[in-house]
Amino acid sequence: MEASSQFWLATRQHLILSNGNLGKDIRDYVREVTNKNKYNLVTVYFNLPRDVLVKRIEETNKDTAIFITSKNWSQVFNNQEAYAVLPPDKDTSYYFEINDPSEADKVLSSITQLIAD
């Protein structure tokens, strides 16, 4: 993982990690690297009700060809639930929590403003 962090440190660009980083160990590693290199760390916690997530999974048309071990999105969700350590620490430069899908645009706007500053 150290080699990949060197790449994004060298770009001097904003980095957006689009994966869930649900495990505490990877979140701690990302926090350590960002602190060491004086980057801001933005955490967005999608604290949506389980029934909302399950409904989205049931209705998704997202391709499953990317899977190596999982067979479907429900299996991915169940696996994530098994190892997720939630909620994430609020000890980041910026912390946002989305409790309802309607809050996403407001948080996105706030993050866009942070990047623009």
C-alpha positions as a Markdown table, in Angstrom:
| # | Residue | x | y | z |
|---|---|---|---|---|
| 1 | Met | 0.0 | 0.0 | 0.0 |
| 2 | Glu | 2.9 | 2.3 | 0.6 |
| 3 | Ala | 3.8 | 2.5 | -3.1 |
| 4 | Ser | 0.3 | 3.5 | -4.1 |
| 5 | Ser | 0.3 | 6.3 | -1.5 |
| 6 | Gln | 3.5 | 7.7 | -3.0 |
| 7 | Phe | 1.7 | 8.1 | -6.3 |
| 8 | Trp | -1.1 | 10.2 | -4.9 |
| 9 | Leu | 1.2 | 12.2 | -2.7 |
| 10 | Ala | 3.3 | 13.1 | -5.8 |
| 11 | Thr | 0.3 | 14.4 | -7.7 |
| 12 | Arg | -0.4 | 17.2 | -5.3 |
| 13 | Gln | -4.0 | 17.0 | -6.3 |
| 14 | His | -7.1 | 16.3 | -4.2 |
| 15 | Leu | -7.7 | 12.7 | -3.6 |
| 16 | Ile | -11.1 | 11.2 | -3.3 |
| 17 | Leu | -11.3 | 7.6 | -2.1 |
| 18 | Ser | -14.5 | 6.2 | -3.4 |
| 19 | Asn | -14.4 | 2.9 | -1.6 |
| 20 | Gly | -16.1 | 2.4 | 1.7 |
| 21 | Asn | -13.0 | 2.0 | 3.9 |
| 22 | Leu | -15.3 | 0.2 | 6.3 |
| 23 | Gly | -12.5 | -1.4 | 8.2 |
| 24 | Lys | -10.8 | 0.5 | 11.0 |
| 25 | Asp | -7.3 | -0.6 | 10.0 |
| 26 | Ile | -7.5 | 1.0 | 6.5 |
| 27 | Arg | -9.1 | 4.1 | 7.9 |
| 28 | Asp | -6.3 | 4.4 | 10.4 |
| 29 | Tyr | -3.7 | 4.0 | 7.7 |
| 30 | Val | -5.3 | 6.7 | 5.5 |
| 31 | Arg | -5.5 | 9.0 | 8.5 |
| 32 | Glu | -1.8 | 8.4 | 9.3 |
| 33 | Val | -0.7 | 9.1 | 5.7 |
| 34 | Thr | -2.8 | 12.2 | 5.4 |
| 35 | Asn | -1.7 | 13.6 | 8.7 |
| 36 | Lys | 2.0 | 12.8 | 8.0 |
| 37 | Asn | 1.8 | 14.7 | 4.7 |
| 38 | Lys | -0.4 | 17.5 | 6.0 |
| 39 | Tyr | -3.4 | 16.7 | 3.8 |
| 40 | Asn | -6.9 | 17.3 | 4.9 |
| 41 | Leu | -9.0 | 14.2 | 5.4 |
| 42 | Val | -12.7 | 14.4 | 4.6 |
| 43 | Thr | -15.0 | 11.7 | 5.9 |
| 44 | Val | -18.5 | 11.2 | 4.7 |
| 45 | Tyr | -20.4 | 8.7 | 6.7 |
| 46 | Phe | -23.5 | 7.4 | 4.9 |
| 47 | Asn | -25.5 | 6.5 | 8.0 |
| 48 | Leu | -28.6 | 5.4 | 6.0 |
| 49 | Pro | -31.2 | 3.1 | 7.4 |
| 50 | Arg | -30.6 | -0.5 | 6.5 |
| 51 | Asp | -33.9 | -0.8 | 4.7 |
| 52 | Val | -32.9 | 2.0 | 2.4 |
| 53 | Leu | -29.7 | 0.3 | 1.5 |
| 54 | Val | -31.4 | -3.1 | 1.0 |
| 55 | Lys | -34.0 | -1.5 | -1.3 |
| 56 | Arg | -31.2 | 0.1 | -3.4 |
| 57 | Ile | -29.4 | -3.2 | -3.7 |
| 58 | Glu | -32.5 | -5.0 | -4.7 |
| 59 | Glu | -33.2 | -2.4 | -7.4 |
| 60 | Thr | -29.7 | -1.9 | -8.8 |
| 61 | Asn | -28.8 | -2.6 | -12.3 |
| 62 | Lys | -25.0 | -2.2 | -11.6 |
| 63 | Asp | -22.9 | -4.8 | -13.4 |
| 64 | Thr | -21.6 | -7.7 | -11.3 |
| 65 | Ala | -18.8 | -8.6 | -13.8 |
| 66 | Ile | -16.3 | -6.8 | -11.5 |
| 67 | Phe | -16.8 | -9.3 | -8.7 |
| 68 | Ile | -14.0 | -11.7 | -8.0 |
| 69 | Thr | -15.5 | -13.7 | -5.0 |
| 70 | Ser | -19.0 | -12.3 | -4.6 |
| 71 | Lys | -21.9 | -13.4 | -6.7 |
| 72 | Asn | -24.2 | -10.4 | -6.3 |
| 73 | Trp | -24.6 | -7.0 | -4.6 |
| 74 | Ser | -26.5 | -8.5 | -1.7 |
| 75 | Gln | -23.6 | -10.8 | -0.9 |
| 76 | Val | -21.2 | -7.8 | -1.0 |
| 77 | Phe | -23.5 | -5.9 | 1.4 |
| 78 | Asn | -23.6 | -8.9 | 3.8 |
| 79 | Asn | -19.8 | -9.2 | 3.7 |
| 80 | Gln | -19.4 | -5.6 | 4.4 |
| 81 | Glu | -21.8 | -5.7 | 7.3 |
| 82 | Ala | -19.7 | -8.5 | 8.8 |
| 83 | Tyr | -16.4 | -6.5 | 8.9 |
| 84 | Ala | -17.5 | -2.9 | 9.0 |
| 85 | Val | -16.5 | -0.9 | 12.1 |
| 86 | Leu | -19.1 | 1.8 | 12.3 |
| 87 | Pro | -19.4 | 4.7 | 12.8 |
| 88 | Pro | -16.1 | 5.9 | 11.6 |
| 89 | Asp | -14.0 | 8.2 | 13.9 |
| 90 | Lys | -14.9 | 11.8 | 13.7 |
| 91 | Asp | -11.2 | 12.6 | 14.2 |
| 92 | Thr | -10.7 | 13.9 | 10.6 |
| 93 | Ser | -10.2 | 17.4 | 9.1 |
| 94 | Tyr | -13.8 | 17.5 | 8.0 |
| 95 | Tyr | -16.6 | 15.1 | 9.0 |
| 96 | Phe | -20.0 | 14.8 | 7.4 |
| 97 | Glu | -22.8 | 12.4 | 8.2 |
| 98 | Ile | -25.7 | 11.7 | 5.9 |
| 99 | Asn | -28.7 | 10.3 | 7.6 |
| 100 | Asp | -31.2 | 10.7 | 4.8 |
| 101 | Pro | -30.6 | 10.5 | 1.0 |
| 102 | Ser | -32.0 | 14.1 | 0.7 |
| 103 | Glu | -28.9 | 15.4 | 2.6 |
| 104 | Ala | -26.4 | 14.2 | 0.0 |
| 105 | Asp | -26.6 | 17.3 | -2.3 |
| 106 | Lys | -25.9 | 19.6 | 0.7 |
| 107 | Val | -22.9 | 17.6 | 1.7 |
| 108 | Leu | -21.6 | 17.5 | -1.9 |
| 109 | Ser | -22.0 | 21.2 | -2.1 |
| 110 | Ser | -20.0 | 21.7 | 1.2 |
| 111 | Ile | -17.2 | 19.4 | -0.1 |
| 112 | Thr | -17.1 | 21.2 | -3.5 |
| 113 | Gln | -16.7 | 24.5 | -1.6 |
| 114 | Leu | -13.8 | 23.0 | 0.5 |
| 115 | Ile | -12.0 | 22.0 | -2.7 |
| 116 | Ala | -12.6 | 25.4 | -4.3 |
| 117 | Asp | -11.1 | 27.3 | -1.4 |
